[in-house]
Amino acid sequence: ERIVGGSECPRGAHPGLVLLLHFDQRQCGGALLSTQWVLSAAHCRTSHIQVLAGAHNLAALTGQEQFAAAVDVVVHPGFDATNGDNSSYADDLMLLRVEPPFTITPYVQPLALPSSPPATSTNCTVMGWGTTTSPQESYPDTPQCVNVTVVGHQTCRRVYGSRVTQDMLCAGVAAGGKDSCQGDSGGPLICNGVLQGIVSWGDHPCGQVGKPGVYSQVYNYLPWIRETIGDI
């Protein structure tokens, strides 16, 4: 999934956003939970995941960036990667433990976990280095941010049917044209400064009228996250 209809995130305004790379090829986004743990989408899993934190313009590195390797990959036990077309993205989450640990800087900071789920109509921001055009794809050097609104669960189910589980969160813009897209998967949906969603799936092309993006609802997974990474 990717960002369509957004604009470049201000430099320094996305310290919890990381980029997952596979042999230097950008793969997905991720959300920094601590100096050693990243939350992303399970469907982003590959071998040899590298994590880049503190980045902004991928074509002009500044020295603020930090590289680490994912040494442990914990896919949510409910995620089923065997269903081919991934018709069900249930439990589309994985946790990555990185080495060496990241150093906290103004450009690398963990995201806060939620104490409650976001209410319908909450304004949120989704961000990533995914494609800015759809269905043809064009990938930006800088992360794009777009403001979207949380869509009620029943409304979302009317669009996508039973594929939308209680553990998913939908967010979009009623008029369309603003959405996450290919390449944004695994990245954070941030509402009122708190990590509420991880980009999972949506319709293709992205940004269609009445077709919100679908996210894993982080709040519902706090027990699994805490059990996996310990108290942070």
N, C-alpha and C positions, 0 to 999 in steps of 0.2 A: 504494500500500500504506500501512497506518496502524498505530498502536499500540493494541492491545486488551489489557485485563487488566493494564495497567501502573499507574504512579502518577507524580505530577508529579516531574520531575527536580529535584534540589536546585539552587537558583539558584547559578550559579558552577561547577556540576559538569559543564557541557557546553560548554566554550569552543571545541571544534572543530566544533560543530554549527552549520550555517548554514541559512537559509531562502531558497529560490528563489521569487521573485515575478514575476508577469507582469501588468504594469499594476496593481500593488498587490494583486493576488489571489494568495494563497498557492498555490504550484504543487507544490513538492517540497522535500525536504531536500537537504543537501549536506554534504560533509566538507572542512574547511579543511586544505590541504596546505602552504601557505606564505602569505605576505602577499598574493600575487597569484594564487594558483591554488586552485581548488575542484574536487573530484571529485564527480560526481553520476551519475545514471542517464541513459543516452542517450534513453530514452523520455520523459524530462522536457523534452526540448528544445522551446523555443518561440522566437519572435522576442522581442527586448527583454527579456532576462532581467535582473532586478535581484537582487542578493544582499544579504541582511541578516545581519550577524554580531553577536555579542554580545547577542542578544535573549533575553528570557525570556517575560515576559507581553506578548503582542502588543496587549493592550487597555490597557496602562499602561506606556508607554515610560519609561525612567529616565534616558536620556542616555548609557548605556553602549553603546547600539547604534551600529553603523556600516553605512552603505549604500554599495554600489558597483554599478557596471554591468558586465555581462559584455561585454567588447569583443572577445574571441576565444572561439569555441566549437569545440572539437576533439572530434568524435564518433569513437569507436573505429571504424576502417575495417571491422571485421567485423560491425558492427551493421547490421541490415537493417530499416529503418523501413517498407519497402514491403509487408511481408507482412500488411497489413490488421489482422487481429485480434492481431498480435504473438504468434502461436502460438510463435514462437521468440524468446526474449529473449537469444539468444547475444550476448556482448560488449556488454552493456547498460551502457556507460560513456561518459561525456563529461567532458572537462576544460574548465573555464572560466577564462579569464584576466580579472581584474577591474581596473578603474580607478575611482577612485584605489586604490592599494594599501591594505589594511587596516593598522591600527596594532596591534601586539601589546599587549594589556592582560590583566588577570586574567580577563576575560570573552571574549577573542578570542585563541586560541592554536592553532597548527597541531597536527594529530594526527600521531603517529609512524607511519611505514610499517613493515610487518612484515619480519622477517628470516627467518621460516619460516611455513608455513601453520598454522592452529590444529589441534590434535589433536581427534579425536572426543571428545565429552563435555566439552570446554572450556566453561566458563561465560562468557557474553558479555552485553553490554547493547546493546540497540537503542533508538534514541530518535528522536522527531520530533513535529511538530505535527499529525500525521494524525488521522483519525477514531478515536474511542475506542469506537465501537459499529459493529456490522456484522451484517446487511447494511444497515440504516438507518444513516445517517452523522451524526455530531455532532462538530464540530471544536472542540478546546479552545483556550483562549488561551495556555496554558503548555505547554511540551514535556513529553511523557510518556516515561518510561523503563521498559523491561521487561527482565527477565533471562531469557535463553533459552540453550539448550545446543546445541552443534554436533552435528549428526546425521551419521552416517556416509554416505558417498557412495552405497554400495549400498542402504542403507536408503531413502535419498531417491529413488533411481531406482525402487525397488519401488513407491513412491507415485506418482510423476509420469512414469515412463518415460524415454524417450530425450531428452525435452526438457531433462533435467538433464545438462549437459555437465561435463567435467572442470574447467572454469573457473568453476563455480558451487559455492557453499557453502550448505548447508541448516542451519537452526537453528530450534528451537522448544522446546515443552514437551510431554512425552508426553501429559499429561492434557488438552492443549488449553487454550483460553481466554486464552492469552498469545501475542501475535504482532505483527508489523508489519502495517500496513493502508493503505488509500487515503490518500494525502497524505504518507505517510512515504517514498515512493520516493526513491532518491538519497541517503538519510540513512545515517549510519554505524552499523556493527556493530563494537563495540569489545570486544576480548578482552584481558584483562591489560594494559590501558592502550594497546593498539595497534590501529590501524584494520585490521580483517581482512575486512570485507565492506561492500558498498553494497546497500541494499535494492533488489530488482529485481521479484520477482513472488511469487505464491503462489496458493492456492485462494481462492474466494469462496463464502460469507463467510469472513472471516479468523478465525484462531484455532480452526479445527476440530481435533478429536482426530485425531492421526496425520497432520496435514497441515502440515508445517513451512513456514516462510517460506524463500524462495530469494533468495540474495544473489550478487552478483558477487564472486568470490574475489580480493581485491586483490593478494595475493602473486603470483598468476600474471601480473599485468599490470604488474609493476614495470618491466620493460624498456620498455614503451610509455609508461608514466608518465614515466620518467626521460628518455626520448628526446624527449618532448613538452615537458617543463617544464625540462629541465636538472637538474643536481644541486642538491638542496635540503638 
